């Protein structure tokens, strides 16, 4: 792969040929990386390695990095308030443009050199979802001649529509669906507003656009289907549907029928291997999250798993489950990462699946067979009324675990002795039996890692040349309890706070991370860490706390936030990206810093202040006008986890001539 040289990239035609050749090569996944200085997929290559072959910015010169432009997004329209707005997009770079989605699904194209807008497109969603979120868009180039609008930006909305835009003009592509849009509610039956949404970038493989969708956590047994679908990228016609409750039926349900309701969904980013013709789907669990006595045989098989689907037909080639009978919201949230995994007999095409549990599974991506040792271990038994827990759970014993230390009363922490005491008392009230403590009838239960991980949607990055995996991890427990129908009748506040558990013996569940009345986690820090693993030895190279106490504080009150950068390992949300030169770029922390880290040592080499936390995964590209390598990151936390002082794209580069 050619590294950046400071010269302008090759022509668009040459770039397309390079990409076409890469797609045609079935062996050696590094060949599937983006050509030159582009970033053509959500994770740069179809397999989501989040690795860039660019090397202008190095450990030796990164301290000279400076912000070269900033784009401030217009205010996001959300009737629920800005606390439900999160900017987690990773832009794509194609030729001279950056392309990304705002939280309200407005698509924005910027000049890659200057940040000046090329165009914007507002799909005008139906304001269904209370949570505004879009993590990315997809790029498609039609190889066949005569296609109108051959260069396309394809995206989906939180109100369940798929659309295609001309990359150069931002106008809807004629011939794609109806006026450039496909209604994703077709075949779904009755869908209540806000109960089905698409937040992750679609996946392009061949001429198909593959995507899933998410449903509200908990909720109803008859939530919308978790069907996975592929649409033709030129026409928008349905190519196939994988509906696990209708095996073998690939088209729209007949009139009067619908895709199977309440099945596990695939809301997180997918990955693709064009050489093998496979799409890798990380799946969630059936609702409600904490009660599963009702779940179907298909749901039990495919929930909280990674499933390899035939990209042409939607047939299941294999599946591998990371949590049996999931009662902890441990849905597989991370994008599967495809790489050539080093073994004693040579590199093997693999999929690395990180999990909220903190376990990292390495599977042969052709067969789903583990490449590193997995052991089924006994786990605590229990569950709500009439429910049960699996007798064992899989543990990836050969790879480092990021589940964090066990929670103990002695490890309770607080900003004051009073809230520390409060945390200790709450710990004593709860049922805690280590990892996989089951939901408990009649008292709270505590489990760690909580629903944010471990490793959440940020996934991991892989340096395929050094065989190093880099993971952003979180260590905060959850503190949950069931709410009975009798309690809900007596207490309107409790009834309002509870997440529905419709179809279970309970009215709902109070589910939150374990924190004191001041809003501070009850566990002692560090909460967030950055970790590097040597894939050859399967050993941890280093693990460092990520983020400082700056901008953190009790009760989310601005003037009480800490003004000093006290090292602690803060709450993290967002991914990392690694470059050929040996740099890791990451925001992710509440302290509103963007950092460059040495991949070999974990040492921080550079940082820059931001206007808000960068809860997104960064990317890098070469601007064709100047030949400079640039690093971009979406900036804008949301008030539940950090201050939201506006939404921005910040872009950094070395000074000209350096």
Long-range contacts (C-beta under 8 A, 24 or more apart in sequence): 1-30, 1-33, 1-53, 2-36, 2-53, 3-53, 3-54, 3-55, 3-580, 4-37, 4-54, 4-55, 4-56, 4-622, 4-627, 4-629, 5-627, 6-56, 6-627, 6-628, 7-627, 8-624, 8-625, 8-627, 9-36, 9-37, 9-38, 9-622, 9-624, 10-35, 10-36, 12-95, 15-95, 16-141, 16-143, 19-141, 20-143, 23-274, 23-275, 24-274, 24-275, 25-275, 26-275, 26-276, 27-275, 27-349, 28-340, 28-347, 29-273, 29-338, 29-339, 29-340, 29-349, 29-464, 30-340, 30-464, 30-465, 32-273, 32-274, 32-275, 36-622, 37-93, 37-621, 37-622, 37-623, 37-624, 37-629, 38-93, 38-94, 38-95, 38-621, 39-91, 39-92, 39-93, 39-619, 39-620, 39-621, 40-92, 40-93, 40-94, 40-139, 41-92, 41-138, 41-139, 41-204, 42-90, 42-92, 42-135, 42-136, 42-138, 42-200, 42-201, 42-269, 42-335, 43-90, 43-269, 43-271, 43-335, 43-337, 43-459, 43-617, 44-577, 44-619, 45-338, 46-203, 46-204, 46-205, 46-271, 46-272, 46-273, 46-274, 46-338, 47-271, 47-272, 47-273, 47-336, 47-337, 47-338, 47-339, 48-269, 48-271, 48-335, 48-336, 48-337, 48-338, 48-459, 49-337, 49-338, 49-339, 49-461, 49-462, 49-464, 50-337, 50-459, 50-460, 50-461, 50-462, 50-575, 50-576, 50-577, 50-578, 50-617, 51-461, 51-462, 51-463, 51-464, 51-577, 51-578, 51-579, 51-580, 52-577, 52-578, 52-579, 52-580, 52-619, 52-620, 53-579, 53-580, 54-579, 54-580, 54-581, 54-620, 54-621, 54-622, 54-629, 55-579, 55-580, 55-581, 55-629, 56-581, 56-622, 56-628, 56-629, 56-654, 57-579, 57-581, 57-583, 57-596, 57-620, 57-629, 57-631, 57-653, 57-654, 58-581, 58-582, 58-583, 59-581, 59-582, 59-583, 59-598, 59-605, 61-654, 61-658, 62-583, 62-596, 62-605, 62-606, 63-605, 63-606, 64-654, 64-655, 64-658, 65-596, 65-606, 65-608, 65-631, 65-652, 65-653, 65-654, 66-652, 66-653, 66-654, 66-655, 67-608, 67-650, 67-651, 67-652, 68-630, 68-651, 68-652, 68-653, 69-114, 69-115, 69-651, 70-115, 70-648, 70-649, 70-650, 70-651, 71-108, 71-110, 71-115, 71-117, 71-648, 71-649, 72-646, 72-647, 72-648, 73-102, 73-108, 73-636, 73-646, 73-647, 73-648, 73-649, 74-102, 74-106, 76-102, 76-103, 76-104, 76-132, 76-647, 77-104, 77-127, 78-103, 78-104, 78-127, 78-130, 78-132, 79-127, 80-130, 80-131, 82-638, 82-639, 82-644, 83-638, 83-639, 83-640, 83-644, 84-130, 84-131, 84-132, 84-638, 85-132, 85-636, 85-638, 85-644, 85-647, 86-131, 86-132, 86-133, 86-615, 86-636, 86-637, 86-638, 87-615, 87-616, 87-634, 87-635, 87-636, 87-637, 87-647, 88-133, 88-134, 88-135, 88-457, 88-574, 88-615, 88-616, 88-617, 88-634, 89-134, 89-135, 89-136, 89-137, 89-616, 89-634, 90-135, 90-136, 90-201, 90-575, 90-616, 90-617, 90-618, 90-619, 90-634, 91-136, 91-619, 91-632, 91-634, 91-649, 92-136, 92-137, 92-138, 92-139, 92-153, 92-619, 93-619, 93-621, 94-139, 94-151, 94-167, 95-624, 96-623, 96-624, 96-625, 97-167, 98-621, 98-632, 98-649, 99-137, 99-139, 99-153, 99-167, 100-136, 100-137, 100-634, 100-649, 101-134, 101-135, 101-136, 101-137, 101-155, 102-134, 102-647, 103-132, 103-133, 103-134, 103-636, 103-647, 104-132, 104-134, 104-158, 105-134, 105-155, 105-157, 105-158, 107-137, 107-153, 107-155, 107-165, 107-170, 109-153, 109-167, 109-170, 110-649, 112-621, 112-623, 112-624, 112-625, 112-630, 113-623, 113-624, 113-625, 113-626, 115-649, 115-651, 118-170, 119-169, 119-170, 120-170, 121-165, 121-170, 121-171, 121-172, 123-155, 123-157, 123-161, 123-163, 123-181, 125-157, 125-158, 125-159, 125-161, 126-159, 126-193, 127-159, 128-158, 128-159, 128-160, 128-193, 128-194, 128-197, 129-158, 129-159, 129-194, 129-197, 130-194, 131-158, 131-197, 132-158, 133-158, 133-199, 134-158, 134-199, 135-199, 135-200, 135-201, 135-269, 135-457, 135-616, 136-200, 136-201, 136-269, 137-201, 137-202, 138-201, 138-202, 138-203, 138-204, 138-209, 139-167, 139-204, 140-164, 140-204, 140-209, 140-233, 142-207, 142-233, 142-234, 144-234, 147-234, 148-173, 148-174, 148-175, 149-173, 149-174, 149-175, 149-176, 152-176, 152-233, 154-202, 154-204, 154-209, 154-233, 155-201, 155-202, 156-184, 156-198, 156-202, 156-211, 156-213, 157-198, 158-197, 158-198, 158-199, 159-197, 160-184, 160-185, 160-188, 160-191, 160-196, 160-197, 160-198, 160-213, 162-198, 162-202, 162-209, 162-211, 162-231, 162-236, 164-233, 164-236, 175-234, 175-235, 175-236, 176-234, 176-235, 176-236, 177-235, 177-236, 181-236, 182-231, 182-236, 184-213, 184-229, 186-252, 187-227, 187-241, 187-252, 187-253, 187-258, 187-259, 188-224, 188-225, 188-227, 188-258, 188-259, 189-224, 189-225, 189-258, 189-259, 189-261, 191-224, 195-219, 195-223, 195-224, 196-223, 196-224, 198-267, 199-267, 200-267, 200-268, 200-269, 200-270, 200-457, 201-269, 203-269, 203-270, 203-271, 203-272, 203-279, 204-233, 204-272, 205-272, 205-274, 205-277, 205-279, 205-311, 206-274, 206-311, 206-312, 207-232, 207-233, 207-234, 208-232, 208-233, 208-239, 208-311, 208-312, 209-233, 210-270, 210-272, 210-279, 210-309, 210-311, 211-270, 212-265, 212-266, 212-267, 212-270, 212-281, 213-265, 213-266, 213-267, 214-265, 214-267, 214-284, 215-265, 215-267, 215-287, 216-287, 217-287, 217-289, 217-329, 217-499, 218-287, 218-288, 218-289, 218-290, 218-499, 218-500, 218-501, 218-508, 218-509, 218-511, 219-287, 219-288, 219-499, 219-500, 219-502, 220-262, 220-287, 220-288, 220-500, 220-502, 220-503, 221-261, 221-262, 221-287, 221-288, 221-294, 221-502, 221-503, 222-261, 222-262, 222-503, 223-261, 223-262, 223-287, 224-259, 224-261, 225-258, 225-259, 225-260, 225-261, 225-262, 225-263, 225-265, 226-263, 226-264, 226-265, 226-266, 226-283, 226-284, 227-259, 227-260, 227-263, 228-266, 228-281, 228-309, 228-314, 230-279, 230-311, 230-314, 239-314, 240-312, 240-313, 240-314, 241-314, 242-309, 242-314, 242-315, 242-316, 244-298, 244-299, 244-301, 244-302, 245-296, 245-298, 247-298, 250-313, 250-314, 260-298, 262-286, 262-287, 262-299, 263-296, 263-298, 263-299, 263-302, 264-299, 264-302, 264-303, 264-304, 264-305, 264-331, 267-331, 267-333, 268-331, 268-332, 268-333, 268-334, 268-335, 268-457, 269-335, 269-457, 269-459, 270-335, 270-336, 271-335, 271-336, 271-337, 271-338, 271-351, 272-311, 273-338, 273-349, 273-365, 274-311, 276-349, 276-365, 276-366, 277-310, 277-311, 277-312, 278-308, 278-309, 278-310, 278-311, 278-317, 278-365, 279-308, 279-309, 279-310, 279-311, 280-306, 280-307, 280-308, 280-309, 280-336, 280-338, 280-351, 280-365, 281-306, 281-307, 281-308, 281-309, 282-306, 282-331, 282-332, 282-333, 282-334, 282-335, 282-336, 282-353, 283-307, 283-331, 283-332, 284-331, 284-332, 284-333, 285-323, 285-326, 285-329, 285-330, 285-331, 288-499, 288-500, 288-501, 288-502, 288-503, 288-504, 288-509, 289-326, 289-327, 289-328, 289-329, 289-509, 289-511, 290-327, 290-328, 290-329, 290-384, 290-439, 290-480, 290-482, 290-501, 290-504, 290-509, 290-511, 291-327, 291-383, 291-384, 291-387, 291-439, 291-501, 291-503, 291-504, 291-505, 291-506, 292-325, 292-326, 292-327, 292-387, 293-383, 293-384, 293-386, 293-387, 293-388, 293-504, 294-503, 294-504, 295-325, 300-324, 300-325, 303-331, 304-330, 304-331, 304-332, 305-332, 306-332, 306-336, 306-351, 306-353, 306-361, 306-363, 306-368, 308-351, 308-365, 308-368, 317-368, 318-367, 318-368, 319-368, 320-353, 320-361, 320-363, 320-368, 320-370, 321-394, 322-353, 322-355, 322-357, 322-359, 322-361, 322-394, 323-355, 323-357, 323-393, 323-394, 324-390, 324-392, 324-393, 324-394, 325-388, 325-389, 325-390, 327-383, 327-387, 327-389, 327-438, 327-439, 328-436, 328-447, 328-451, 328-478, 329-356, 329-451, 329-511, 330-355, 330-356, 330-357, 330-451, 331-356, 332-356, 333-453, 333-455, 333-456, 333-457, 334-455, 334-456, 334-457, 334-458, 334-459, 334-460, 335-457, 335-459, 336-459, 337-459, 337-460, 337-461, 337-462, 337-469, 338-365, 339-462, 339-464, 339-535, 340-464, 341-371, 341-535, 342-467, 342-535, 342-536, 343-371, 352-460, 352-462, 352-469, 354-402, 354-454, 354-455, 354-459, 354-460, 354-471, 355-453, 355-454, 355-455, 356-449, 356-451, 356-452, 356-453, 356-454, 356-455, 356-456, 357-403, 357-435, 357-449, 357-454, 358-401, 358-402, 358-403, 358-404, 358-449, 358-453, 358-454, 358-455, 358-473, 359-394, 359-395, 359-396, 359-399, 359-401, 359-402, 359-403, 359-454, 360-396, 360-399, 360-400, 360-401, 360-402, 360-455, 360-460, 360-469, 360-471, 360-533, 361-394, 361-396, 361-399, 362-396, 362-399, 370-396, 372-396, 372-398, 372-399, 372-538, 373-397, 373-398, 374-398, 379-435, 379-436, 380-433, 380-434, 380-436, 380-437, 380-438, 381-438, 382-431, 382-438, 382-439, 382-440, 383-438, 383-439, 384-439, 384-440, 384-441, 384-482, 384-504, 384-505, 384-506, 385-441, 385-505, 385-506, 386-505, 387-439, 387-504, 389-436, 389-438, 393-436, 398-538, 399-533, 399-538, 400-531, 400-533, 400-538, 400-539, 400-540, 402-449, 402-453, 402-454, 402-455, 402-471, 402-473, 402-529, 402-531, 403-435, 403-448, 403-449, 403-454, 404-448, 404-449, 404-473, 404-475, 405-475, 406-434, 406-435, 406-448, 407-432, 407-446, 407-448, 407-477, 407-514, 407-523, 411-523, 411-524, 412-522, 412-523, 412-524, 413-520, 413-521, 413-522, 413-523, 413-524, 413-525, 414-516, 414-518, 414-520, 414-522, 415-516, 415-518, 415-520, 415-554, 416-518, 419-516, 419-517, 419-518, 419-520, 420-516, 422-516, 422-517, 423-514, 423-516, 423-522, 426-479, 426-514, 426-522, 427-522, 430-479, 439-480, 439-482, 439-509, 440-481, 440-482, 441-482, 443-481, 444-479, 444-480, 444-481, 445-479, 445-480, 445-481, 446-477, 446-478, 446-479, 446-480, 446-514, 447-477, 447-478, 447-480, 448-475, 448-476, 448-477, 448-478, 448-523, 449-474, 449-475, 449-476, 449-477, 450-474, 450-476, 450-477, 450-478, 450-513, 450-514, 451-478, 451-511, 451-513, 452-476, 452-513, 452-573, 456-573, 457-575, 458-573, 458-574, 458-575, 458-576, 458-588, 458-617, 459-575, 461-575, 461-576, 461-577, 461-578, 461-584, 462-535, 462-578, 463-578, 463-582, 463-599, 465-580, 466-582, 466-599, 467-534, 467-535, 467-536, 468-532, 468-533, 468-534, 468-535, 468-541, 468-578, 468-599, 469-532, 469-533, 469-535, 470-530, 470-531, 470-532, 470-533, 470-576, 470-578, 470-584, 470-599, 471-530, 471-531, 471-532, 471-533, 472-528, 472-529, 472-530, 472-531, 472-546, 472-572, 472-574, 472-575, 472-576, 472-586, 472-588, 473-528, 473-529, 473-530, 473-531, 473-572, 474-527, 474-528, 474-571, 474-572, 474-573, 475-523, 475-526, 475-527, 475-528, 475-529, 476-513, 476-514, 476-521, 476-523, 476-527, 476-571, 477-513, 477-514, 477-522, 477-523, 478-511, 478-512, 478-513, 478-514, 479-512, 479-513, 479-514, 479-515, 479-522, 480-509, 480-510, 480-511, 480-512, 481-509, 481-510, 482-506, 482-508, 482-509, 483-507, 483-508, 483-509, 483-510, 518-554, 518-555, 519-554, 519-555, 519-556, 520-554, 521-571, 525-568, 525-569, 525-570, 526-568, 526-569, 526-570, 527-568, 527-569, 527-570, 527-571, 527-572, 528-569, 528-570, 528-571, 528-572, 528-588, 528-589, 529-569, 529-572, 530-576, 530-584, 530-586, 530-597, 530-602, 532-599, 532-602, 541-600, 541-602, 542-601, 542-602, 543-602, 544-597, 544-602, 545-569, 546-570, 546-572, 546-586, 546-588, 546-589, 547-571, 547-572, 547-588, 547-589, 547-590, 547-591, 547-593, 548-589, 548-591, 548-593, 549-591, 550-591, 550-592, 550-593, 551-590, 551-591, 551-592, 551-613, 551-642, 551-643, 552-590, 552-591, 556-639, 558-643, 561-643, 565-591, 571-641, 571-642, 573-613, 573-615, 573-637, 573-641, 574-613, 574-614, 574-615, 574-616, 574-617, 575-616, 575-617, 575-618, 576-617, 576-618, 577-617, 577-618, 577-619, 577-620, 579-620, 585-618, 585-620, 585-631, 585-633, 586-618, 587-613, 587-614, 587-615, 587-616, 587-618, 587-633, 587-635, 588-613, 588-614, 588-615, 589-613, 590-637, 590-641, 590-642, 592-642, 592-643, 594-618, 594-633, 594-650, 594-652, 608-650, 608-652, 610-635, 610-648, 610-650, 611-635, 611-645, 611-646, 611-648, 612-636, 612-637, 612-642, 612-643, 612-644, 612-645, 612-646, 612-647, 612-648, 613-637, 613-641, 613-642, 613-643, 614-650, 615-641, 615-642, 623-653, 626-656, 628-653, 628-654, 628-656, 629-653, 629-654
